[in-house]
Each structure stands twice: as C-alpha cells, then as structure tokens.
Amino acid sequence: MPTKTLIILNPAAGKGSAGKKKTEITEYLLKIGLDFDLEETERPGHAIELTGKAVAEGYEVIVAAGGDGTSNEVINGLMLAKRAGVGSAVMGVLPIGRGNDFAYSMYIPSDWKKAADLLVTPPRKPLDVGFVISEYFPEGRYFGNGVGIGFDAVVGFVAARSKLSGIMSYLVAAIKTIYIFYTAPKVRVELDDRELTLNTLMVSIMNGRRMGGSFQMAPDSKCDDGVFDLCIAGEVSRGKIFAMIPKFMKGTQASHPAVQFLRSRNVTVTAVEGVLPAHADGETLCVEGKRLVVELLPGQFDLITPGA
C-alpha cells in the first residue's frame, strides 16, 4: 500500500527560486513513482498549519520542500500536532532553499533529486528536537538544527536582507557583521552540570552541524544522541574574528584558544551586560533579548535520511 505523502512547497524559498522548480519537482516525483499530494505555502507560518492539517488527515510522510525556514515550520507543525494528541508523521526534506543547513546537518543530499529518491524507500532515523523560549516566542518555538546567539545571529539577519544567495550571502554578511557587532556581551550560560559567566562573541547551541550556509559550528554533533553540542567563542579583536572565519568554515575552530565545546541537554543563556540577538534555524528569536531557555527533546519523530 503506497505511503500517503504530502509535499509542502515554499515558493518563496531560495529568494523565489524554489517556486520555479514546482513543475520539475512534480514531474520528477511522478517519474520515480511517488504517490503524493502537493501544497504551496502562501505566507510565513503557513507550513505549520498545513503540517498540522496533514497529520490530522492521516498523511504518513510530510516533506518540507524549501529551505531552513520551511523545515523549521514543518518541525513545529509536527511537534504541535504531537503535543495536541492529533498524531505524528515522518518528515522528509527537499533542499531547495538558500542555506539548507538543516538538510546538510542531517546528511540529506544537497541535490534535491537525490533527496527525492530517498522518499521512495525511505531510510529513517529518530530526530531530537530543540525547544526554545525567547522574547518573541514566550510560548516557545521548536527547532531542528540549532540556536545561534550573538555574532552568527546578526550574520543571518544581514544575509536575509542581501540580494546575494547561497554561501556568498553569508560570507559577505559575516564581513559586514564584524563592523556591526564585534563587542562581546557578558553572558551567563547555565548547563546541566556547570555555569559559566564570560564575555562571548557567540554561543551556538547545536542539534545539527552547520549554520549560515558554510559555518561548521558543531562538526561532530549527532541529531539522536540526546544532548546539544555547544560552540562558544569568547571575546576577540576584529582582526582575530577575520582569522577565525576560515576555521569555522572548515570545522577546525576547536584549536583556537577562544573557542570551547560543551555538551548539555538544557541550556539557559542570560545577558549580564549587553543584549542577545538570536535565531533558531534562521528564524529570529529576538534582536535585543535578555534571556533564552533551551531544552532538547530526544527522539520526537523519524526523519528520512541516510544518516552519517
């Protein structure tokens, strides 16, 4: 019996390039024999609604066709449906967005056709899901890849306004951000087994591996191990920020004296001095926040991925 599958396509993903792929995607999915329906999103948050409706209607697989924002909304829709007792479904991804960090982090092929091939005989892996409470989301927001606080959050904000796409948009945004946000706020980071207070350029709370299209925040992170991998970069000069960028792109930043890696299931970050710009999976959590509370929820649903 064919699996009941819904493709949720965000035509605005990839700065509008995703919408142009609709016909090609439809034809390819029919060619490989997938039994599916397709819905297009019409506004921010729409994929959350479509996912919840699809779960209630008995769809077994829900595929996010878009970028990180689309994947994040499908994750939120699945989690809200589960929390409400409506049901659950397996998640798939067709990476046709700008950054596609979630797909990369979950070892889903960057070629959307190869990712589509996985939907026919889907390999599955349990996915841990993060939950964060912030200024903009006092009721909480779910995420799959990670929360970025500080420098990398501002990079994302700048890249979102750029006319560039892909890795270049993030690289140019990173260079601009060095001149916008380089004074490290003093923060308190509370973990399961310790507490730190330090001036930090950036705190990345990762369930996945990559952010910003090219920055390997936590190259050894696993999406089903029950803990976050944290990458914390302490205060450094502007010049040293430039020198650190290639290390983050290669995932070799652990060798830098200002960088430390920690692991924890629960994380609370509080601004002691200054403010906290932050995002989750590229979605803005706050621009001048004061406190973020983050929790990892192990094995919430299955993700279609070949795994590491």
ZAMIPA-130575 format. One record per residue (C-alpha): residue number from 1; residue in one letter; x, y, z. Coordinates in nm, 4 decimals. Layout:
REM ZAMIPA-130575
<pt seq="NUM" type="a" X="X" Y="Y" Z="Z"/>
...
END
This chain:
REM ZAMIPA-130575
<pt seq="1" type="m" X="0.0000" Y="0.0000" Z="0.0000"/>
<pt seq="2" type="p" X="0.1540" Y="0.3379" Z="-0.1046"/>
<pt seq="3" type="t" X="0.2599" Y="0.5746" Z="0.1712"/>
<pt seq="4" type="k" X="0.0382" Y="0.8807" Z="0.1935"/>
<pt seq="5" type="t" X="0.2815" Y="1.1684" Z="0.1325"/>
<pt seq="6" type="l" X="0.2348" Y="1.5458" Z="0.1315"/>
<pt seq="7" type="i" X="0.4923" Y="1.7790" Z="-0.0245"/>
<pt seq="8" type="i" X="0.4807" Y="2.1279" Z="0.1296"/>
<pt seq="9" type="l" X="0.6496" Y="2.3608" Z="-0.1185"/>
<pt seq="10" type="n" X="0.7539" Y="2.7112" Z="-0.0185"/>
<pt seq="11" type="p" X="0.7686" Y="2.9058" Z="-0.3477"/>
<pt seq="12" type="a" X="0.9460" Y="3.1963" Z="-0.1753"/>
<pt seq="13" type="a" X="1.2410" Y="2.9818" Z="-0.0600"/>
<pt seq="14" type="g" X="1.5776" Y="3.0487" Z="-0.2192"/>
<pt seq="15" type="k" X="1.4698" Y="3.4068" Z="-0.2822"/>
<pt seq="16" type="g" X="1.1934" Y="3.2797" Z="-0.5096"/>
<pt seq="17" type="s" X="1.3890" Y="3.0131" Z="-0.6974"/>
<pt seq="18" type="a" X="1.2015" Y="2.7290" Z="-0.5239"/>
<pt seq="19" type="g" X="0.8693" Y="2.8271" Z="-0.6802"/>
<pt seq="20" type="k" X="1.0210" Y="2.7979" Z="-1.0272"/>
<pt seq="21" type="k" X="1.1059" Y="2.4332" Z="-0.9579"/>
<pt seq="22" type="k" X="0.7460" Y="2.3249" Z="-0.8912"/>
<pt seq="23" type="t" X="0.6836" Y="2.1685" Z="-1.2327"/>
<pt seq="24" type="e" X="1.0230" Y="1.9977" Z="-1.2406"/>
<pt seq="25" type="i" X="0.9734" Y="1.8602" Z="-0.8886"/>
<pt seq="26" type="t" X="0.6246" Y="1.7322" Z="-0.9688"/>
<pt seq="27" type="e" X="0.7407" Y="1.5612" Z="-1.2874"/>
<pt seq="28" type="y" X="1.0392" Y="1.4003" Z="-1.1153"/>
<pt seq="29" type="l" X="0.8372" Y="1.2678" Z="-0.8216"/>
<pt seq="30" type="l" X="0.5869" Y="1.1131" Z="-1.0640"/>
<pt seq="31" type="k" X="0.8742" Y="0.9649" Z="-1.2653"/>
<pt seq="32" type="i" X="1.0189" Y="0.7856" Z="-0.9600"/>
<pt seq="33" type="g" X="0.6745" Y="0.6509" Z="-0.8696"/>
<pt seq="34" type="l" X="0.5976" Y="0.8507" Z="-0.5566"/>
<pt seq="35" type="d" X="0.2304" Y="0.8747" Z="-0.4586"/>
<pt seq="36" type="f" X="0.1923" Y="1.2308" Z="-0.3278"/>
<pt seq="37" type="d" X="-0.0083" Y="1.5488" Z="-0.2972"/>
<pt seq="38" type="l" X="0.1482" Y="1.8945" Z="-0.3105"/>
<pt seq="39" type="e" X="0.0521" Y="2.2140" Z="-0.1285"/>
<pt seq="40" type="e" X="0.2208" Y="2.5535" Z="-0.1666"/>
<pt seq="41" type="t" X="0.2686" Y="2.7900" Z="0.1267"/>
<pt seq="42" type="e" X="0.1193" Y="3.1367" Z="0.0949"/>
<pt seq="43" type="r" X="0.2635" Y="3.3219" Z="0.3954"/>
<pt seq="44" type="p" X="0.5019" Y="3.2865" Z="0.6917"/>
<pt seq="45" type="g" X="0.3719" Y="3.0206" Z="0.9316"/>
<pt seq="46" type="h" X="0.1536" Y="2.8553" Z="0.6678"/>
<pt seq="47" type="a" X="0.3647" Y="2.5371" Z="0.6600"/>
<pt seq="48" type="i" X="0.2946" Y="2.4921" Z="1.0323"/>
<pt seq="49" type="e" X="-0.0782" Y="2.4987" Z="0.9600"/>
<pt seq="50" type="l" X="-0.0510" Y="2.2718" Z="0.6561"/>
<pt seq="51" type="t" X="0.1541" Y="2.0193" Z="0.8529"/>
<pt seq="52" type="g" X="-0.0944" Y="2.0049" Z="1.1402"/>
<pt seq="53" type="k" X="-0.3828" Y="1.9626" Z="0.8959"/>
<pt seq="54" type="a" X="-0.1949" Y="1.6894" Z="0.7090"/>
<pt seq="55" type="v" X="-0.1274" Y="1.4925" Z="1.0282"/>
<pt seq="56" type="a" X="-0.4968" Y="1.5141" Z="1.1187"/>
<pt seq="57" type="e" X="-0.5869" Y="1.3880" Z="0.7698"/>
<pt seq="58" type="g" X="-0.3637" Y="1.0836" Z="0.8059"/>
<pt seq="59" type="y" X="-0.0621" Y="1.1722" Z="0.5937"/>
<pt seq="60" type="e" X="0.2232" Y="0.9428" Z="0.6925"/>
<pt seq="61" type="v" X="0.5086" Y="1.1447" Z="0.5410"/>
<pt seq="62" type="i" X="0.5332" Y="1.5245" Z="0.5247"/>
<pt seq="63" type="v" X="0.8100" Y="1.6714" Z="0.3118"/>
<pt seq="64" type="a" X="0.9475" Y="2.0235" Z="0.3524"/>
<pt seq="65" type="a" X="1.0383" Y="2.1491" Z="0.0040"/>
<pt seq="66" type="g" X="1.2233" Y="2.4727" Z="0.0660"/>
<pt seq="67" type="g" X="1.4985" Y="2.5992" Z="0.2900"/>
<pt seq="68" type="d" X="1.5670" Y="2.6046" Z="0.6612"/>
<pt seq="69" type="g" X="1.2608" Y="2.8157" Z="0.7356"/>
<pt seq="70" type="t" X="1.0316" Y="2.5656" Z="0.5648"/>
<pt seq="71" type="s" X="1.1906" Y="2.2736" Z="0.7514"/>
<pt seq="72" type="n" X="1.1556" Y="2.4631" Z="1.0776"/>
<pt seq="73" type="e" X="0.7852" Y="2.5240" Z="1.0170"/>
<pt seq="74" type="v" X="0.7216" Y="2.1581" Z="0.9333"/>
<pt seq="75" type="i" X="0.9043" Y="2.0589" Z="1.2539"/>
<pt seq="76" type="n" X="0.6855" Y="2.2991" Z="1.4519"/>
<pt seq="77" type="g" X="0.3722" Y="2.1658" Z="1.2834"/>
<pt seq="78" type="l" X="0.4679" Y="1.8063" Z="1.3651"/>
<pt seq="79" type="m" X="0.5508" Y="1.8893" Z="1.7257"/>
<pt seq="80" type="l" X="0.2333" Y="2.0901" Z="1.7831"/>
<pt seq="81" type="a" X="0.0231" Y="1.8069" Z="1.6361"/>
<pt seq="82" type="k" X="0.2003" Y="1.5577" Z="1.8591"/>
<pt seq="83" type="r" X="0.1583" Y="1.7782" Z="2.1663"/>
<pt seq="84" type="a" X="-0.2140" Y="1.8164" Z="2.0912"/>
<pt seq="85" type="g" X="-0.2549" Y="1.4406" Z="2.0582"/>
<pt seq="86" type="v" X="-0.3540" Y="1.4666" Z="1.6912"/>
<pt seq="87" type="g" X="-0.0912" Y="1.2195" Z="1.5737"/>
<pt seq="88" type="s" X="0.2520" Y="1.2042" Z="1.4161"/>
<pt seq="89" type="a" X="0.4227" Y="1.1608" Z="1.0794"/>
<pt seq="90" type="v" X="0.7649" Y="1.1033" Z="0.9280"/>
<pt seq="91" type="m" X="0.9480" Y="1.4123" Z="0.7977"/>
<pt seq="92" type="g" X="1.1283" Y="1.4406" Z="0.4651"/>
<pt seq="93" type="v" X="1.3229" Y="1.7287" Z="0.3099"/>
<pt seq="94" type="l" X="1.3809" Y="1.8524" Z="-0.0449"/>
<pt seq="95" type="p" X="1.6568" Y="2.1138" Z="-0.0003"/>
<pt seq="96" type="i" X="1.5759" Y="2.3916" Z="-0.2474"/>
<pt seq="97" type="g" X="1.6345" Y="2.6936" Z="-0.0226"/>
<pt seq="98" type="r" X="1.9205" Y="2.9355" Z="0.0319"/>
<pt seq="99" type="g" X="2.1246" Y="2.7866" Z="0.3141"/>
<pt seq="100" type="n" X="1.9849" Y="2.4333" Z="0.3556"/>
<pt seq="101" type="d" X="2.1782" Y="2.3906" Z="0.6800"/>
<pt seq="102" type="f" X="1.9233" Y="2.1535" Z="0.8335"/>
<pt seq="103" type="a" X="1.9398" Y="1.9195" Z="0.5350"/>
<pt seq="104" type="y" X="2.3192" Y="1.9284" Z="0.5360"/>
<pt seq="105" type="s" X="2.3336" Y="1.8672" Z="0.9095"/>
<pt seq="106" type="m" X="2.1095" Y="1.5620" Z="0.8714"/>
<pt seq="107" type="y" X="2.3149" Y="1.4151" Z="0.5829"/>
<pt seq="108" type="i" X="2.0342" Y="1.4707" Z="0.3322"/>
<pt seq="109" type="p" X="2.1814" Y="1.5094" Z="-0.0206"/>
<pt seq="110" type="s" X="2.2166" Y="1.8680" Z="-0.1408"/>
<pt seq="111" type="d" X="2.0918" Y="1.7574" Z="-0.4840"/>
<pt seq="112" type="w" X="1.7141" Y="1.7683" Z="-0.4390"/>
<pt seq="113" type="k" X="1.6629" Y="1.4837" Z="-0.6887"/>
<pt seq="114" type="k" X="1.8854" Y="1.2554" Z="-0.4808"/>
<pt seq="115" type="a" X="1.6937" Y="1.3695" Z="-0.1720"/>
<pt seq="116" type="a" X="1.3683" Y="1.2886" Z="-0.3549"/>
<pt seq="117" type="d" X="1.4923" Y="0.9386" Z="-0.4348"/>
<pt seq="118" type="l" X="1.5076" Y="0.8705" Z="-0.0599"/>
<pt seq="119" type="l" X="1.1307" Y="0.9235" Z="-0.0363"/>
<pt seq="120" type="v" X="1.0560" Y="0.6093" Z="-0.2378"/>
<pt seq="121" type="t" X="1.2169" Y="0.3615" Z="0.0046"/>
<pt seq="122" type="p" X="1.2762" Y="0.5955" Z="0.2965"/>
<pt seq="123" type="p" X="1.5672" Y="0.5294" Z="0.5349"/>
<pt seq="124" type="r" X="1.4632" Y="0.6664" Z="0.8746"/>
<pt seq="125" type="k" X="1.6389" Y="0.7973" Z="1.1811"/>
<pt seq="126" type="p" X="1.4916" Y="0.9360" Z="1.5064"/>
<pt seq="127" type="l" X="1.5269" Y="1.3131" Z="1.5328"/>
<pt seq="128" type="d" X="1.5899" Y="1.5010" Z="1.8564"/>
<pt seq="129" type="v" X="1.4074" Y="1.8355" Z="1.8576"/>
<pt seq="130" type="g" X="1.5024" Y="2.1528" Z="2.0420"/>
<pt seq="131" type="f" X="1.2592" Y="2.3826" Z="2.2217"/>
<pt seq="132" type="v" X="1.3443" Y="2.7447" Z="2.2997"/>
<pt seq="133" type="i" X="1.1647" Y="3.0184" Z="2.4934"/>
<pt seq="134" type="s" X="1.2577" Y="3.3744" Z="2.3948"/>
<pt seq="135" type="e" X="1.1379" Y="3.7331" Z="2.3846"/>
<pt seq="136" type="y" X="0.9487" Y="3.6859" Z="2.0559"/>
<pt seq="137" type="f" X="0.8306" Y="3.3340" Z="2.1466"/>
<pt seq="138" type="p" X="0.7341" Y="3.3318" Z="2.5169"/>
<pt seq="139" type="e" X="0.5188" Y="3.0247" Z="2.4413"/>
<pt seq="140" type="g" X="0.8243" Y="2.8534" Z="2.2902"/>
<pt seq="141" type="r" X="0.9443" Y="2.7519" Z="1.9450"/>
<pt seq="142" type="y" X="1.0723" Y="2.4155" Z="1.8220"/>
<pt seq="143" type="f" X="1.3845" Y="2.3769" Z="1.6081"/>
<pt seq="144" type="g" X="1.5811" Y="2.1006" Z="1.4414"/>
<pt seq="145" type="n" X="1.9255" Y="2.2394" Z="1.3638"/>
<pt seq="146" type="g" X="2.0277" Y="2.4919" Z="1.6259"/>
<pt seq="147" type="v" X="2.0065" Y="2.8221" Z="1.8088"/>
<pt seq="148" type="g" X="2.2609" Y="3.0920" Z="1.7314"/>
<pt seq="149" type="i" X="2.3231" Y="3.3731" Z="1.9789"/>
<pt seq="150" type="g" X="2.5402" Y="3.6763" Z="1.9081"/>
<pt seq="151" type="f" X="2.7629" Y="3.7114" Z="1.6032"/>
<pt seq="152" type="d" X="2.6151" Y="3.4329" Z="1.3903"/>
<pt seq="153" type="a" X="2.2607" Y="3.5557" Z="1.4574"/>
<pt seq="154" type="v" X="2.3490" Y="3.9004" Z="1.3265"/>
<pt seq="155" type="v" X="2.5165" Y="3.7392" Z="1.0238"/>
<pt seq="156" type="g" X="2.1845" Y="3.5674" Z="0.9495"/>
<pt seq="157" type="f" X="1.9897" Y="3.8915" Z="0.9897"/>
<pt seq="158" type="v" X="2.2252" Y="4.0716" Z="0.7475"/>
<pt seq="159" type="a" X="2.2267" Y="3.7823" Z="0.4960"/>
<pt seq="160" type="a" X="1.8455" Y="3.7780" Z="0.4877"/>
<pt seq="161" type="r" X="1.8498" Y="4.1357" Z="0.3551"/>
<pt seq="162" type="s" X="2.1163" Y="4.0611" Z="0.0943"/>
<pt seq="163" type="k" X="2.0490" Y="4.0343" Z="-0.2783"/>
<pt seq="164" type="l" X="2.3094" Y="3.7590" Z="-0.2914"/>
<pt seq="165" type="s" X="2.2233" Y="3.3931" Z="-0.2401"/>
<pt seq="166" type="g" X="2.3897" Y="3.0794" Z="-0.1120"/>
<pt seq="167" type="i" X="2.7241" Y="3.0786" Z="0.0656"/>
<pt seq="168" type="m" X="2.8243" Y="3.4195" Z="-0.0722"/>
<pt seq="169" type="s" X="2.5350" Y="3.5925" Z="0.1039"/>
<pt seq="170" type="y" X="2.6593" Y="3.4595" Z="0.4386"/>
<pt seq="171" type="l" X="3.0271" Y="3.5319" Z="0.3743"/>
<pt seq="172" type="v" X="2.9592" Y="3.8913" Z="0.2772"/>
<pt seq="173" type="a" X="2.7216" Y="3.9240" Z="0.5740"/>
<pt seq="174" type="a" X="2.9916" Y="3.7880" Z="0.8088"/>
<pt seq="175" type="i" X="3.2390" Y="4.0508" Z="0.6906"/>
<pt seq="176" type="k" X="2.9796" Y="4.3272" Z="0.7322"/>
<pt seq="177" type="t" X="2.8847" Y="4.1969" Z="1.0766"/>
<pt seq="178" type="i" X="3.2411" Y="4.2276" Z="1.2020"/>
<pt seq="179" type="y" X="3.1901" Y="4.6040" Z="1.1770"/>
<pt seq="180" type="i" X="2.8362" Y="4.5986" Z="1.3199"/>
<pt seq="181" type="f" X="2.8618" Y="4.3506" Z="1.6069"/>
<pt seq="182" type="y" X="3.2062" Y="4.2887" Z="1.7478"/>
<pt seq="183" type="t" X="3.1728" Y="4.3927" Z="2.1131"/>
<pt seq="184" type="a" X="3.1068" Y="4.0725" Z="2.3001"/>
<pt seq="185" type="p" X="2.8287" Y="4.0944" Z="2.5626"/>
<pt seq="186" type="k" X="2.8820" Y="3.9463" Z="2.9056"/>
<pt seq="187" type="v" X="2.6603" Y="3.6381" Z="2.9399"/>
<pt seq="188" type="r" X="2.5812" Y="3.3690" Z="3.1909"/>
<pt seq="189" type="v" X="2.5477" Y="3.0198" Z="3.0421"/>
<pt seq="190" type="e" X="2.3774" Y="2.7613" Z="3.2638"/>
<pt seq="191" type="l" X="2.4209" Y="2.3946" Z="3.1650"/>
<pt seq="192" type="d" X="2.3230" Y="2.0602" Z="3.3169"/>
<pt seq="193" type="d" X="2.6421" Y="2.0322" Z="3.5189"/>
<pt seq="194" type="r" X="2.8050" Y="2.3755" Z="3.5269"/>
<pt seq="195" type="e" X="2.7621" Y="2.7514" Z="3.4933"/>
<pt seq="196" type="l" X="2.9841" Y="2.9942" Z="3.3018"/>
<pt seq="197" type="t" X="2.9971" Y="3.3739" Z="3.3027"/>
<pt seq="198" type="l" X="3.2059" Y="3.5276" Z="3.0278"/>
<pt seq="199" type="n" X="3.2254" Y="3.7838" Z="2.7516"/>
<pt seq="200" type="t" X="3.1323" Y="3.5894" Z="2.4420"/>
<pt seq="201" type="l" X="3.1182" Y="3.6735" Z="2.0763"/>
<pt seq="202" type="m" X="2.8881" Y="3.3818" Z="2.0022"/>
<pt seq="203" type="v" X="2.7037" Y="3.0889" Z="2.1590"/>
<pt seq="204" type="s" X="2.5843" Y="2.8200" Z="1.9166"/>
<pt seq="205" type="i" X="2.3523" Y="2.5549" Z="2.0636"/>
<pt seq="206" type="m" X="2.3554" Y="2.2788" Z="1.8047"/>
<pt seq="207" type="n" X="2.1461" Y="1.9721" Z="1.7345"/>
<pt seq="208" type="g" X="2.2850" Y="1.9751" Z="1.3797"/>
<pt seq="209" type="r" X="2.6293" Y="2.0548" Z="1.2440"/>
<pt seq="210" type="r" X="2.6221" Y="2.3672" Z="1.0264"/>
<pt seq="211" type="m" X="2.4783" Y="2.7196" Z="1.0255"/>
<pt seq="212" type="g" X="2.4991" Y="3.0132" Z="0.7877"/>
<pt seq="213" type="g" X="2.5376" Y="2.8067" Z="0.4743"/>
<pt seq="214" type="s" X="2.9034" Y="2.7254" Z="0.5378"/>
<pt seq="215" type="f" X="2.9974" Y="2.7530" Z="0.9057"/>
<pt seq="216" type="q" X="3.0606" Y="2.4183" Z="1.0773"/>
<pt seq="217" type="m" X="2.9519" Y="2.5164" Z="1.4280"/>
<pt seq="218" type="a" X="2.9498" Y="2.1607" Z="1.5652"/>
<pt seq="219" type="p" X="3.1056" Y="1.9197" Z="1.3136"/>
<pt seq="220" type="d" X="3.0709" Y="1.6183" Z="1.5468"/>
<pt seq="221" type="s" X="2.7109" Y="1.6809" Z="1.6554"/>
<pt seq="222" type="k" X="2.4556" Y="1.3996" Z="1.6216"/>
<pt seq="223" type="c" X="2.0789" Y="1.4520" Z="1.5915"/>
<pt seq="224" type="d" X="1.9856" Y="1.1483" Z="1.8018"/>
<pt seq="225" type="d" X="2.2271" Y="1.1489" Z="2.0976"/>
<pt seq="226" type="g" X="2.0027" Y="1.3330" Z="2.3438"/>
<pt seq="227" type="v" X="2.2287" Y="1.6363" Z="2.4016"/>
<pt seq="228" type="f" X="2.3169" Y="1.9668" Z="2.2380"/>
<pt seq="229" type="d" X="2.6701" Y="2.0397" Z="2.1221"/>
<pt seq="230" type="l" X="2.7608" Y="2.3957" Z="2.2208"/>
<pt seq="231" type="c" X="3.0267" Y="2.6018" Z="2.0481"/>
<pt seq="232" type="i" X="3.1183" Y="2.9110" Z="2.2497"/>
<pt seq="233" type="a" X="3.3535" Y="3.1756" Z="2.1083"/>
<pt seq="234" type="g" X="3.4953" Y="3.4181" Z="2.3612"/>
<pt seq="235" type="e" X="3.5761" Y="3.7837" Z="2.3085"/>
<pt seq="236" type="v" X="3.8396" Y="3.8522" Z="2.0412"/>
<pt seq="237" type="s" X="3.9509" Y="4.1541" Z="1.8392"/>
<pt seq="238" type="r" X="3.8146" Y="4.2398" Z="1.4950"/>
<pt seq="239" type="g" X="4.1291" Y="4.1125" Z="1.3295"/>
<pt seq="240" type="k" X="4.1060" Y="3.7801" Z="1.5098"/>
<pt seq="241" type="i" X="3.7426" Y="3.7418" Z="1.4037"/>
<pt seq="242" type="f" X="3.8620" Y="3.7555" Z="1.0416"/>
<pt seq="243" type="a" X="4.1181" Y="3.4874" Z="1.1200"/>
<pt seq="244" type="m" X="3.8560" Y="3.2660" Z="1.2863"/>
<pt seq="245" type="i" X="3.6141" Y="3.2577" Z="0.9906"/>
<pt seq="246" type="p" X="3.8154" Y="3.0040" Z="0.7845"/>
<pt seq="247" type="k" X="3.8414" Y="2.7777" Z="1.0904"/>
<pt seq="248" type="f" X="3.4630" Y="2.7769" Z="1.1335"/>
<pt seq="249" type="m" X="3.4188" Y="2.7026" Z="0.7634"/>
<pt seq="250" type="k" X="3.6483" Y="2.4003" Z="0.7947"/>
<pt seq="251" type="g" X="3.5186" Y="2.2945" Z="1.1376"/>
<pt seq="252" type="t" X="3.8645" Y="2.3283" Z="1.2922"/>
<pt seq="253" type="q" X="3.7845" Y="2.6071" Z="1.5388"/>
<pt seq="254" type="a" X="3.8432" Y="2.3780" Z="1.8384"/>
<pt seq="255" type="s" X="4.2135" Y="2.4561" Z="1.8002"/>
<pt seq="256" type="h" X="4.1516" Y="2.8271" Z="1.8685"/>
<pt seq="257" type="p" X="4.2138" Y="2.9311" Z="2.2328"/>
<pt seq="258" type="a" X="3.8989" Y="3.1465" Z="2.2412"/>
<pt seq="259" type="v" X="3.6703" Y="2.8574" Z="2.1411"/>
<pt seq="260" type="q" X="3.5311" Y="2.5859" Z="2.3653"/>
<pt seq="261" type="f" X="3.2906" Y="2.2966" Z="2.3037"/>
<pt seq="262" type="l" X="3.0476" Y="2.1748" Z="2.5696"/>
<pt seq="263" type="r" X="2.7501" Y="1.9368" Z="2.5794"/>
<pt seq="264" type="s" X="2.4217" Y="1.9673" Z="2.7666"/>
<pt seq="265" type="r" X="2.0552" Y="1.8788" Z="2.7329"/>
<pt seq="266" type="n" X="1.9384" Y="2.2032" Z="2.8981"/>
<pt seq="267" type="v" X="2.0868" Y="2.5485" Z="2.8326"/>
<pt seq="268" type="t" X="1.9917" Y="2.8904" Z="2.9688"/>
<pt seq="269" type="v" X="2.1724" Y="3.1980" Z="2.8364"/>
<pt seq="270" type="t" X="2.1266" Y="3.5309" Z="3.0163"/>
<pt seq="271" type="a" X="2.2698" Y="3.8705" Z="2.9188"/>
<pt seq="272" type="v" X="2.4517" Y="4.0093" Z="3.2222"/>
<pt seq="273" type="e" X="2.5725" Y="4.3092" Z="3.0214"/>
<pt seq="274" type="g" X="2.4504" Y="4.3909" Z="2.6702"/>
<pt seq="275" type="v" X="2.1810" Y="4.2108" Z="2.4714"/>
<pt seq="276" type="l" X="2.1272" Y="3.8805" Z="2.2912"/>
<pt seq="277" type="p" X="2.0422" Y="3.8761" Z="1.9196"/>
<pt seq="278" type="a" X="1.9344" Y="3.5180" Z="1.8475"/>
<pt seq="279" type="h" X="1.7783" Y="3.2862" Z="1.5897"/>
<pt seq="280" type="a" X="1.6592" Y="2.9256" Z="1.5719"/>
<pt seq="281" type="d" X="1.7063" Y="2.7528" Z="1.2342"/>
<pt seq="282" type="g" X="1.7405" Y="3.1016" Z="1.0843"/>
<pt seq="283" type="e" X="1.4106" Y="3.2247" Z="1.2341"/>
<pt seq="284" type="t" X="1.4525" Y="3.5348" Z="1.4526"/>
<pt seq="285" type="l" X="1.4040" Y="3.4670" Z="1.8232"/>
<pt seq="286" type="c" X="1.4974" Y="3.8136" Z="1.9460"/>
<pt seq="287" type="v" X="1.7047" Y="4.1132" Z="1.8398"/>
<pt seq="288" type="e" X="1.7826" Y="4.2569" Z="2.1823"/>
<pt seq="289" type="g" X="1.6874" Y="3.9703" Z="2.4098"/>
<pt seq="290" type="k" X="1.7913" Y="3.9222" Z="2.7688"/>
<pt seq="291" type="r" X="1.7320" Y="3.5517" Z="2.8314"/>
<pt seq="292" type="l" X="1.6865" Y="3.2304" Z="2.6338"/>
<pt seq="293" type="v" X="1.5855" Y="2.8944" Z="2.7802"/>
<pt seq="294" type="v" X="1.6612" Y="2.5934" Z="2.5590"/>
<pt seq="295" type="e" X="1.5780" Y="2.2245" Z="2.6075"/>
<pt seq="296" type="l" X="1.6426" Y="1.9142" Z="2.3956"/>
<pt seq="297" type="l" X="1.3564" Y="1.6674" Z="2.3482"/>
<pt seq="298" type="p" X="1.5003" Y="1.3291" Z="2.2412"/>
<pt seq="299" type="g" X="1.3616" Y="1.1187" Z="1.9552"/>
<pt seq="300" type="q" X="1.0412" Y="1.3073" Z="1.8754"/>
<pt seq="301" type="f" X="0.9719" Y="1.1647" Z="1.5279"/>
<pt seq="302" type="d" X="1.1507" Y="0.9945" Z="1.2391"/>
<pt seq="303" type="l" X="1.3384" Y="1.1874" Z="0.9686"/>
<pt seq="304" type="i" X="1.4041" Y="1.0475" Z="0.6224"/>
<pt seq="305" type="t" X="1.7837" Y="1.0500" Z="0.5964"/>
<pt seq="306" type="p" X="2.0590" Y="0.8072" Z="0.5044"/>
<pt seq="307" type="g" X="2.2402" Y="0.9196" Z="0.8203"/>
<pt seq="308" type="a" X="2.6131" Y="0.9736" Z="0.8685"/>
END
